[in-house]
Structure formats: structure tokens, C-alpha cells
Amino acid sequence: MDTIECGTGACSMRVDGDGICTTVYSGLLLPENFPRLAARAMQAGAERHARGLLSRVDKAAVCCDPASMMAAYRDLPAQVRALPAAFVISPGQVELCDTLMRGAGAAGLLRRAFFSEAEARAWLVQNIAAIAANQDWWRKRG
């Protein structure tokens, strides 16, 4: 498992056998560190050929506003934005995540929040398979 630190926040990440990059965030996540930390983690997952991103923020103290979080999406490379992403959150993070999921959807990003890692992983596996089937369909016609 790799660890990335940024100010008062940190994350550990690994790419599992199913191609999902699991990132577990800890510490105090602020507008000054969380967007950069998340971008670095997502980029690292893409560089390791992850097919989906599972981010656990349910144990971290997230003190961010939706605008600062959405601003980071603009700077992500297309290969990172194209990956489906699931977020495991705590009940106290619902309002922030709801706003983020709506903004991500409007930007054409495949994102969803869950209270359970098992449900998040199942959703990712299903969407990764659907994306692969779609890509295969197009390859056969090209």
C-alpha cells in the first residue's frame, strides 16, 4: 500500500486484483489539501492502470465546501475523469457529497456515494464490466 501525505491529510492506496484502486483517506481534509491529495491519488491510480476508483472518506474529517472540491476536477487529465469512482462516506458527509455527485454528473463523470465499501465495490465492478462491454462492442464495429 502506498501512502500520500499533504498537510493535515493523508491517504493510503492500493490497486486490487479487480482493477479497482482503493484509497483510504485520514486526517483533517481541508480545501488547501484535499483537492490536491485526491487529484494525486486518482492520478496515481490511473498510472497503475486502475479501471475504477474507490475512495473511503468515511473515517476522515472533511472540512471542505463543494466549490473547492469541484474546482479540482477541471485540472484532472481526461484518463482520470473517465474512470468510474465510488465514494464511501459517513452520514455527516451526505450534504457535501450530494452536491459533488450532482456536479460530477452534470460534467459527464460517473460518480456515486455509498455508506458501505461492499456496495461501492459491487457498483464499480458492474460499471467497469459495462464500460468494457461497450468498448468491446465499438472495437468490433471499427
Steps between C-alpha positions, in 0.01 A plus 500: 500500500635842403453806721460859384512786752393859448486736796259372765357229273631172368386201301615146446424332171523166326382356170319173561478196271164619366666815362347729761728754666393522865603818680444550872517862620585605854569813698355845454405564137478871415457701178877562511593130495210270408459593131877465440518178701203349316636605160839344578335178618271477195791568264711235675214251460471577129877464457469153657236414237206500743163449333303665782556710811364423847561779750433454872452837668267368771770502771652838409394843622392676179476878542453609139242683297364359172646784288859430606450128440346548153778739397750214515312301233595754230867422541471121485622330182230346281616145582433567869164672447388205284541247783186409695537600865316394814530676834439341840376777726363549851145630560644841594653534153175449306429867426850568364503180296152558359613834359820344364317209336256737329785715371696197383196361319440832326864490387450153352692317773386162634502545880291362788511506881430209737504423872648152439826401331345172381217686323744752352725221368203308354383815318851558363538139383163523321589831331852390406348194329242715318768742380720212381205342314423834334864547396508144365180561301655810339829318428313227312333761279815699428 
